[in-house]
Amino acid sequence: MSELHPSVASVLARIRRAEGDAGALRAFTVARTEAVLRLRELPRPGAWHFTLPLVRAANAVAPGARGFAREREDGELRTLTLTFSTAGFDYADVDLRGLVLAAAEGDSDMSEGSYPSGPAAAWRRLVGAGVNEALAGAPVAVEVRTAAGAVRYVRKDSHAAGQDPYGELRSAGRCLPQAFEVELQWPRPGFGRRLTSWLARQAGAEAGLTELWLAALPGAEPSQTASKGIELGRPLPGLKVSLGTAEAPVGTWGWAPEQGGPWLVREGVRLVSLAPALTRLGLTPAEFAGWIECPRVRLTADEASVALDAGCELLAAWLLDARAHSFPDKSAAGFAVQWPTELRHAPTVSGRPAPIEQVAQRCRQGRDLVYVWPHQAESVAPAIQARVYALWPSELALLLKQIPEARPVPARALGESPQFERADLSNLFKSALPPVQVPMGPEASAATAAGARVRVTVEAFVHRFASAEEGAIALLFHERRVAHVREPARTIAGVTLVAKLAGETPEALTIDGLRAEKGLLNAIAESCRAAALRVLDRLLAPALAHESPWELPLVRAQANALTGAALAVRYRPRREPGGEEAAALAWDESPLLALAVGHDMAGQPVTLQQALVRCREVGGIVVEDPKQRWTTFRSPDPRHEPWALSREGRALCERMIGAAVLWDMPTTPEGHLLPAPAQDQRRLVLGPGAIAQALASARPPWERAELRAHLLVAEALGLAVAEVVDAPLWVRYDPRTLEPVRMVSRSDARTEQLGLLPPGSGTRALAGPALLVTPGEARLLHAAGHPLAAAATAATTTRPTRAPVRRAGGAPPPLAVLPVADALYLGALRVEARPAKIAVWGGGLHINDLELPPPLDWIGGRLALTREGARAGSERLAAQVKGLAREVVRTALRERLLHAPGSPQRAGLDAFHERCAAPGSPVSEFMREKPGLDAHALSDMCAQSLKQHPLRRLAPGPRRLEGLLRQALTRPVAVEGAILSWQAARLGNAEGRAWSIELGRRNAEIQQALAEEAPHDALFAAAALALAQLFAEARARGLPGSGLPEELVAGYRVLALLYAHVP
């Protein structure tokens, strides 16, 4: 069987429906143009072969179609007109635009439903294929005419590479109703060419088409000619045997020995011989001579052969099934096929017939019906032959009718090491909320490397137990596990996604084949996660309705990731009853707003939504400990009723709106700034003594809320505020700077006209600097002229941070982790802050614990043995693990440098370092300190550099790289371009501290960095490469200020700028 040309296959693969949006694929894309051009380059069996798709198009729309051919000479042109009569079909609704591009859709697999179905769509595909093949013969023009319109393809005077040399034009030509015409024009051949054709006895177009059409139409009348008309839709000859069931038809086999073959027929036209494919599948083609009409069989794009896939194997099984159930009779065919109507025993591969009652009982107990076609029974391993049934397709269909609860599973689909038991999901059902169906949308269909289709359905299980924090994605095929994803970055915390994979037919895919498709499985897992994130609100709804939603890991993970920026908490203008405009708190809707954050004094739960509403209306929440009541401090205003917040609820409120709106008892609400007019809050104006005492307080500036309230109220009332107007009391958030938070004074904020934003909404995604203020402060500042800042648009739960919830007494996190993989074992070794053991597991059982000698006894972990590891023995495994100790120590030393001094992780790694560096340690040679730079001196140099030359955000445009290099080098720099240089950067003249830099314009990294919209990764990567080359060349010249410390400072400044630019 010939294979599809690689160039055509690569182009067609890019425009498959499974690769993108269906609407985009129906558009006239560049990929379609490239595909039809590649199809023209394929060799064809004859000059008139392009007419066969036109014959098929006529038969597709009319059962009694007729075809005519007429050849004539018009001056210097030779014209061939093909007329097809299709009585009963109206072309008024057929769109002729882009007819040639429809050839890229093809009919390689008529069972996929990948393209629009119906007679009109089939007519477009087939006529487009015929016209595109005709254009390969370089005609002058090709015109397609119907009664409703016409299009003409004419060669262009000039065209660019990769474009179609023929252009599509509208034409005024028409033909008779219920018919279509295709007219082709070639240059009239010269005398020499005509003489050569006559000597070679070459027939004209009419005779050639007559011979081709009669040979391609089984059952055609031999006396008919193309000039007088040939019946194209005559009934096919021979005994017709329907294959398949009424619910799942497969095709029709026509027994006609005089036809040979068997031939694959579509739309009444003989396409290719199925003999080579059936021979490779173990059949004798002569036993099935005639024709076969089977939409499931997939043609290659050049229609030269068929694919040996599940559709072809299913056809072969039904053909053998028909022969197995055929009986001789006195008809012309000599036999008749009688399909079974009753099944009392199901034969197994071992030869033992199983009573149908026994099979039904096993299926009702939850076991699968594992079967194999009888002609493939030899491929079943002897150990499982007694458990596999040998059934023909008709017998399998009858068995499924008798036992509706049966789940058929092909034995071949289970792989070389079949697993008869399905994956046990009972624990998942017990430990999770009821599953939620996740719609996949266009990603519900995928394709393997061989072109087999895979359908994906997903269910989401939300974990109920607080300890089940990790998420997972399980890919199942025939209820057997194919892959399991547990990486936190690829899953959703607290959710298990169960994706069930299925082929177009049960025999289309195998477990071994799917497991080999690593890229496909990763793509399916990622699409499942993306689909679940799109319907995360649907997953949160039952979780929030749980009696203890905070105990659910999904709710915890989403709540821990929730911030004011995530819900776009902001201030927006609101019209007051008196007509003035005031700043009021606003936010976006989210299911998490229904999450309880505490309870009131009556014990009724209060939600995050109620907390935001209270902050909007009265400026804050009075928080009281239920164990210590302060009844004398309570306000008579019911809007200030105290609440008791849970630990998680308080942390969530602080992330959403800030800690300044939580007023802990003992306090009085009237002592805080409320979202009310200034004249109603004169009580907040302080005397000189109170102001001086507050200014002298040791509290940090952001906690001096009474000074900010005094300043705003006094300023609004026209009182003197000179004592505090220049005091740094206000939090300014600037996303463009290295340190975004800075305290500023009221005069600075007024001069800069900073926008107002709630404290929880400060993020690097903001467009510019903002003033983080409470609702009461925002009311008076907005009345004083400050604008309201727009909140940053941030994804609420797209990539939640997984801060593990650690219970009291839980094990502390490891100091360092080294993943290991070997032929003997898989797992990870960990450095703990205490003596530990390495747990050895195999086959799901805990086998042994390994202990390393001091000082390596802090190394623990868990290893899962492979089959070879289970046979190797414990001594060999212990020797292997001891050899890994050196790599674990190296990993711990690297991790030690990544933690800040004084942190718990750093302290633990320092202790481990001292143990390993002790005299007599087997790894003491790794502990020797290597001379290097003084870390404290380098830190001082970096700090001094930032103080003397503050960093500034890069201005947009193509000169961003130049500005980045100037800020990194902190010296006079002249930047030029070296047009012919492949080097990233080159040092030119150097006078004192001034450097002249030449950027290589042929360097790929420099070119990407100089683009108008250069991404951050390309910009900063090019800067790092240029700095390395510049300092290396400067040190080679012996220039001052080019040592390693200066290079490290420059690199530090680049990293600082990168951090300031990344959201």
ZAMAR-449451 format. One record per residue (C-alpha): x, y, z. Coordinates in steps of 0.1 Angstrom, whole numbers, plus 2048, in hexadecimal, padded with zeros to 3 digits. Example, Ala and Ser with C-alpha at 12.3 -4.5 7.8 and 13.67 -1.06 7.14 Angstrom:
87B7D384E;8897F5847;
END
This chain:
800800800;80F8217F6;81383C810;80986080E;823878801;834888820;8308AC813;80A8A780F;807895830;8198B1843;8038CC833;7E28B9838;7EC8B285C;7ED8D7863;7CA8DD857;7B98BF868;79A8C887C;7AA8BB89B;7C68D5899;7B18F489D;79090689B;7788F8881;76D91A875;79192486E;79790485B;77B90B844;78A92D83B;7A193181D;7C292E830;7E692D823;7E8909830;7CC8FF819;7DC9107FB;7FC8FD802;7E98DC806;7D88DF7E4;7F98E87D3;8098C97E2;7EC8B47D6;7F28C07B3;8168B37B4;80B88F7BB;80D87779D;7EC86C78E;7E584C77A;7D985E75B;7D287E749;7AC87B74F;7AD86F772;7A189177F;77F889771;77886D789;7728857A7;759897790;747876789;74686F7AF;7388927B4;71C88C79C;71386B7AD;71587B7CF;6F88937C7;6E387E7AF;6DD8587AD;6D7859788;6F287077C;6FF870758;72087D74B;72988C729;74A89771A;74E8AD6FB;7708B86EC;7748D56D4;78E8ED6C7;7889136CB;7A39246B7;7C491F6CA;7B390E6E7;7A78EA6EC;7888E8701;77A8CB714;7578CE723;74B8B573D;7258B7744;7158A3760;6F08A0763;6E489D787;6BE89C786;6AE8A57A6;6CA8BA7B5;6C88E07B6;6E98F47B7;6DA9147C4;6E99107E7;70B9037DB;72791C7E2;74191B7C6;75A9327D8;77B9237E2;7729037CF;7968F87CA;79E8FD7EF;7838E47F8;79A8C97E9;7AF8CB808;7928BD81C;79389D807;78087D810;79C86981E;78685F83B;761863835;758856858;76987286B;74F88D865;76B8A6864;75C8BB84A;7398C7841;7238AA837;7078A781E;7058A57F8;70F8C97F2;72E8C7808;7388A67F7;7338B67D5;74A8D37DE;7668BC7EA;7658A57CC;7628C07B2;77D8D47C3;7948B57C3;78D8AF79E;7938D4794;7B38D57A9;7C08B5798;7B78C4776;7CC8E377E;7EA8CD782;7E98C875C;7F08ED757;7D08F6744;7C9919738;7A991B74C;79090575E;76C910763;751900779;72D909770;70B903780;6E991377A;6F092A798;713936791;73592F783;75A93378D;778933776;79C92B77E;7B593E768;7DB93D76A;7E995D779;803972767;81A970785;8189627A8;82E9607C7;83E9407D3;82592B7E7;80793A7D7;7EE92A7BF;7F893279A;7D3932792;7BA94D79D;7959487A3;77D95F790;75896178F;74A95876D;72A96075B;72693D74C;708927756;6FC90574D;6DA8F374E;6C88EE76F;6D08CF783;6F18CA772;7158D7774;7308DB75B;7568DC75D;7688EC73F;78D8E973A;7A38FC720;7C68F3715;7DC9026FA;7D68F26D9;7F28D96D2;8098DF6B4;80B8CA695;8298B66A2;8178AC6C2;7F78A26B0;80B88D697;81D87C6B4;7FB8746C5;7ED8666A4;80C85069F;8098446C3;7E483C6BD;7DB8526DB;7B58556DF;7A48776E3;795884702;7728756FC;77F8526F6;797854713;77B85F72B;76484471E;77F82A726;787839748;76383D753;75881A748;77580B75B;76E81F77B;74981877C;7417F4786;7227EA773;725805758;7157FE736;7327F671E;720804700;71D82770E;736843705;740864715;7358786F6;71186A6F8;70F86771D;71884C737;702842753;717849772;6FF83D78D;6F681A782;6F080079D;70F7EE7A7;7117C979D;7137A97B1;70479C7D2;7027B87EC;70B7B0810;7057CA82A;7217CC844;71C7D9867;6FD7DF87B;6E07F7877;6EE80C894;71280B887;713803861;7357FB853;72F7F882E;7247E2811;7367C5800;72C7BD7DC;73679A7D2;73F79C7AD;75B7847A3;75D793780;7687B478F;7877A67A0;7957BB7BC;7847C07D4;7817E67CB;7798027E2;75C8157D4;74F8387DD;73384A7CD;73182D7B4;7558327A8;7708187AC;78E8287BE;7A98107C9;7AE7EB7CE;7AA7DD7F1;7BD7BE7E9;7DF7C97F6;7CF7D5817;7BB7B681C;7D97A0814;7ED7B282F;7D17AC848;7D2786840;7B4783829;7B2774806;7A578F7EF;7977777D5;77D76B7EF;76F78F7F0;7717987CB;75B7B47C0;7567D67CF;7547E47F3;7458057FD;75280D820;75383182D;76882684B;78681E835;79E83B834;7AE845813;7CF856810;7CD87A803;7D986F7E0;7BF8537E0;7DA83A7D6;7D58227F3;7C281D814;7CF81F837;7D280084C;7C180E86A;7A4802880;78A80A866;79B7F384D;79F7D8867;77A7DA870;7717D684B;7877B8849;7767A9868;7537AE859;75E79E838;76B77F84A;74B78085F;736780840;74A762832;747750853;720754853;71C74C82E;70A72D821;70771F7FE;6E77237EB;6DA7227C7;6DC7487C0;6F27577A6;70C7607C0;70D73C7CD;70A7457F2;6F675A80A;70076B82B;6EA764849;6F4779867;6EF76A88A;6CF77189C;6D675F8BD;6F57598D2;6F473E8ED;71A73A8F2;7377518EF;75773F8E3;7777478F4;7997488E3;7A37288F6;7867168E5;76F713903;74C7208FC;73E735918;71973591F;708756918;6FA75693C;71D75494A;729770933;70C78693E;71377F963;73778995F;72D7A994E;7147B2969;72F7AE982;7427CA972;75B7B795D;7627C1939;75B7AC91B;77E7A790C;77B79A8E8;7907948C9;78778D8A5;78A76889E;7A476D882;7BA78089B;7B67678B7;7DA75A8B2;7E777C8BF;7D87768E1;7F176A8FC;7EA746907;7E775292C;7C8766925;7B7752909;79D744921;79276792A;78F776907;77276F8F1;7767688CB;75877A8BC;751786898;7437A9896;71F79D890;7227868AE;72F7A28C4;7137B98B9;6FA79E8C1;70A7978E3;7087BC8EC;6E37BC8E4;6DE79E8FB;6F47AD917;6EF7D3917;7067D8935;7237C7923;7427DE91D;7557D08FF;77B7D5900;7917C88E3;7AD7B28F1;7C67C38DA;7BD7E58E9;7CA7D990B;7EE7D68FE;8087BB901;8047B8927;7DE7BA92A;7CE7C7949;7AC7B794D;7A07CB96B;7967EF966;7A580B97A;79580C99D;78682E9A2;7718259C0;7888379D8;7868569C3;7608559C2;7608519E8;77886D9EF;76B8879D7;74B89B9D0;73488F9B4;747891993;7428AF97C;7428AA956;75C8C1946;7538CC922;7728CA90C;7658DD8EF;77B8DB8CF;7968C98E4;77F8AB8E8;78F89B8C9;7B48958C3;7C98808AB;7E68688AF;80586989A;7F684F884;7D686487E;7BF850895;7A48658A6;7A28668CC;7838738DE;787881901;76D88491C;77689393E;767891961;7748A697E;7758989A2;7798B39BD;78A8A49DB;7778A49FC;79489DA14;7AB8B9A1F;7CA8A3A1C;7C389C9F7;7D48BD9EC;7E58B09CC;7D38B09AB;7D5895991;7CB88D96D;7C4869965;7C185F940;7AD83F93C;7A882991D;78E80E920;78D816945;7B380D948;7CD827952;7E2834935;7F3851947;7F2863968;7FD88796C;80489498F;81C8B198A;80D8D099C;8148E797F;7FF8D1968;7E28C997F;7C88DC994;7CD8D99B9;7B28C59CA;7A28B89AA;7A7897997;79E898972;795876963;79887793D;78A85A92A;799854908;7868428EC;78D83A8C8;77583C8AB;7718168AE;77A8008CC;7967F18B7;7A48128AB;7BD8188C8;7D28048E0;7DF80B903;8038058F8;7FF81C8DA;7F08388EF;80B835909;8258398EE;81485A8E3;82586F8FF;81F8908ED;7FA8888E7;7F587E90B;80589E918;7F08B3901;7D08A190C;7DA8A6931;7E08CB92B;7BF8CF918;7AD8BE934;7BC8D594E;7B48F4938;7908E8933;78B8E3959;799906960;780914947;76390595C;77490A97E;75591C98A;7418FD983;7598E9999;7599029B5;7339039B7;72E8E19C8;74F8E69DC;7429079EB;7218F69F3;7348DDA09;72E8DFA2E;7538E8A34;7608F7A13;781903A23;78A8DEA28;7888D7A03;7AB8DA9F3;79C8EA9D3;78C9069E7;7AB90B9FB;7C190D9DD;7AB9259CB;7A593B9EA;7CB93C9F1;7D09499CE;7B49629D0;7BF9879D3;7AF9A89CE;7BF9AA9AC;7B19889A2;78D9969A8;7969B899B;78D9C99BC;78E9EE9B4;77DA0F9BB;764A1D9A3;74FA3D9A4;72DA3B9B4;712A569B4;707A5E9D7;6E3A689E0;6EEA8D9E2;6FCA8C9BE;721A8C9C7;738A719B9;74AA5A9D2;762A3E9CF;753A1C9D8;7629F99D9;75A9E29BC;7649BF9B1;75E9A4998;74798699E;7559649A8;7489449B8;7629499D3;74F9679E0;73794F9F1;754941A06;74E945A2B;76995AA3C;75B95AA60;73A95FA73;72897BA84;72097DAA9;700968AA4;71494CA94;708951A71;72394DA56;72F96CA43;73D969A20;75897AA0D;73D98C9F9;72F99AA1A;7519A5A25;7579B9A05;7349C9A08;73B9D3A2C;75C9E3A22;74B9F5A06;72FA02A1C;740A0AA3D;765A09A35;7709EBA4A;7679CDA5F;7689CCA85;7799ABA8F;77399CAB1;78197DAC1;763967ACD;77795DAEB;77B982AF7;75D999AF2;7609BFAF3;73C9C9AF7;7449ECB04;7569F4AE4;73B9E9ACC;72AA03AB7;705A08AB8;705A08A92;6FA9E5A87;7109E9A68;72E9E6A7F;7249C6A90;7449B3A98;74D993A84;763976A8E;77A96DA71;78A94BA6C;7AF949A67;7AB941A42;78F95BA3E;7A4977A4D;7C196FA36;7AA96FA18;79B991A22;7BE9A0A27;7C8994A04;7A89A19F5;7A59C4A05;7C39C8A1C;7C89C5A42;7BF9E9A49;79A9E3A45;79A9C8A60;7949DBA81;79D9C4A9E;78D9C9AC0;7919DCAD6;7899F9ABF;76DA0FAB5;762A11A91;75CA36A94;782A3AA9B;78AA2FA77;786A41A57;764A37A47;758A3CA23;744A5BA2D;747A81A28;763A93A3B;74BAA9A4F;73CA8AA5F;75EA7FA6B;76BA9DA7E;772A87A9B;791A79A89;7A3A9BA89;7C0A98AA2;7CFAB2AB9;7F4ABCAB7;7FEAA5AD4;7EEA87AC4;7FEA8EAA3;820A91AB2;81BA71AC6;810A5EAA7;82EA6BA93;846A60AAE;836A3DAB0;84CA1FAA6;830A10A91;837A0DA6C;828A29A56;80DA13A46;7FEA0CA69;7F8A31A71;7D5A32A65;7CBA4DA7E;7E4A65A6E;7D7A5EA4C;7B3A63A58;7BCA84A69;7CEA90A4A;7B1A89A32;795A96A48;7A8AB5A52;7B2ABCA2E;78EAB8A23;783AD0A3E;79DAEAA36;7B2AE6A55;7D7AE7A58;7E9AC6A51;80DAD3A4E;81AABAA69;810A9BA55;80DAA5A31;831A9CA2A;832A7DA3F;836A5BA2C;814A4CA36;807A3FA15;80FA1FA02;819A259DE;81AA069C7;82EA099A7;82F9E9992;84C9F797D;8669F9999;87B9DE9A9;86B9E49CB;8479EC9C2;83B9F79E5;847A199F2;83AA31A0D;832A54A00;824A74A10;803A85A09;814AA19F6;827A889DF;807A759D8;7F4A959D0;810AA19B9;811A7F9A6;7EBA7C9A5;7EDA579AD;7CEA429A6;7BDA309C3;7BCA0B9C7;7B39F29E3;7D29E39F4;7CB9BF9E8;7CB9CA9C3;7EF9D59C1;8009BF9A7;81B9C298C;8009C0972;7F59E4979;7FA9FE95E;80BA17976;810A2199A;7F2A239B2;7EBA2D9D5;7DEA109EB;7C3A1DA02;7A5A11A16;781A19A0B;77EA36A24;79FA45A18;795A409F4;775A539FA;787A73A06;7A5A709EE;78EA6D9D0;77AA8B9DC;79CA9D9DE;7A3A969B9;7B5A759B8;7AAA5F99B;79FA3B99F;7B8A21992;7ADA0597B;7B29E298A;7CA9CA978;7BA9AE965;7C898E975;7BD96A971;7AC95F991;7B493A992;7C7932972;7E7928984;7E09269A9;7FC9279C2;7FD9079D6;8069109F9;8028EFA0A;7EC8EEA29;8028DFA44;7F28D2A63;8018D4A86;81A8B8A8A;81F8B3A65;8408ABA56;8558C9A4C;85E8CEA27;87E8BDA1B;89E8D2A19;8A78C59F6;8988AD9DD;8A98989C2;8938859AA;8A386499F;89B84C983;8AE82C97C;8A880A96D;8A37FD990;88E8189A0;87B83999D;8758539B7;88586F9CA;89F8739E6;89B88F9FF;8B18A1A18;89E8A4A39;8A78B8A58;8A9898A6D;8B3873A68;89D863A4D;899843A3A;89483AA15;874827A11;87680C9F6;8558029E5;84D7E99CB;82C7DC9BC;8187F49D3;8287E59F3;8417F4A0C;85F7DCA09;87B7EBA1D;88C80AA2B;8B0814A23;8C5828A3C;8E583AA31;90283DA4A;90885FA5B;90B87BA50;8F6870A33;8DB862A4A;8C7882A43;8C0876A20;89D866A1D;884861A02;86F8479F0;8798309D3;86281A9BF;8737FB9B1;86F7F198C;86C7CD982;8927CB97E;8977DC9A0;8817C39B1;8977A79A3;8B87B89AB;8B77B59D0;8BC7CD9ED;8E27CD9ED;8E57D99CA;8CA7F39D1;8DC7FF9F0;8FD8039DC;8EB8179C2;8DC82E9DB;8FD8349ED;90B83E9CC;8F08589C8;8FA8689EA;91487F9D9;8FA88C9C1;8E28939DE;8FD8A79F0;9048BB9D0;8DF8C39CD;8DD8CE9F2;8FB8E59ED;8EA8F59CF;8C98F99E2;8DC9099FF;8E79269EA;8C392D9DF;8B5933A02;8B8953A15;8CF953A34;8BB94EA53;89E93BA43;894919A50;89F908A30;8C1919A30;8C6910A55;8BE8EBA4E;8D58EAA30;8F18FBA44;8EE8E0A5E;8EF8C5A43;90E8D6A34;9208D6A56;9188B1A5A;9258A8A38;9458BEA3C;94F8AEA5C;97089BA5C;96D877A51;94D87DA3C;94D86AA1B;941889A09;9578A3A1B;96A8AA9FA;94A8BB9ED;9498D2A0B;9698E5A05;96390AA01;96F9189E0;97E93B9E0;9689549CF;9589769D2;94E9849F4;9299829F4;92499FA0C;93B9B69F6;9289AC9D7;9079B39E8;9139D59F2;91E9DC9CE;8FB9D39C1;8EA9E99DB;901A069D5;8FBA039AF;8D6A049B3;8D8A229CA;8EFA369B3;8DEA2C992;8B9A24999;8A8A0C980;88DA1A96A;872A07956;87CA02932;869A17919;857A058FD;866A038DA;8839F48C7;89DA068DE;8959F28FD;8B49DD8FA;8CA9FC8F8;8B9A0A917;8BD9E9929;8E29E8922;8E7A0C92D;8D6A0594F;8E99E5954;90C9F494D;907A15960;922A2694B;922A3C92C;919A2690F;917A2C8EA;903A118D8;908A0A8B3;8FE9EF89B;9169D7889;9029CC86B;9199B0860;9219A2883;91398188F;9219878B2;9079948CB;91C9B18D7;93F9BE8D1;9529D88E5;95F9F58D1;972A138DE;976A18903;980A39913;981A38939;95FA2B944;94EA32922;949A1490C;93EA128E7;9299F38E0;9219E48BF;9039CC8BD;9049B18A3;8E69B588D;8E999287E;8E79828A0;8C69708A5;8C297A8CA;8CA99F8C2;8B199F8A6;8959928BC;89E9AB8D7;89D9C98BF;87A9C18B3;85F9DA8B9;84B9C28D0;8689AD8DD;85D9968F9;86E99991B;880977918;8909818F7;89A9A3903;8AA999924;8BB97A915;8CC9908FA;8D79A9915;8E798D92A;8F997F90C;9059A2901;9129AA925;925989927;93798F906;93E9B490E;94E9AD930;962990923;9719A6908;9769C2920;9899AC939;99E99F91C;9A89C3914;9AF9CA939;9969E693B;98E9F595D;96C9ED96C;9689CC959;96F9B3974;95899797F;9489AB99B;93E9C6982;9309AC96B;91C99C987;90E9BF991;9039C496D;8F39A296C;8E19AA98C;8D39CA97E;8C69B7960;8B599E976;8A69BA98B;8989CA96C;88B9A9960;8799A4981;86A9C797F;85C9C095C;84D99D963;82999E971;
END
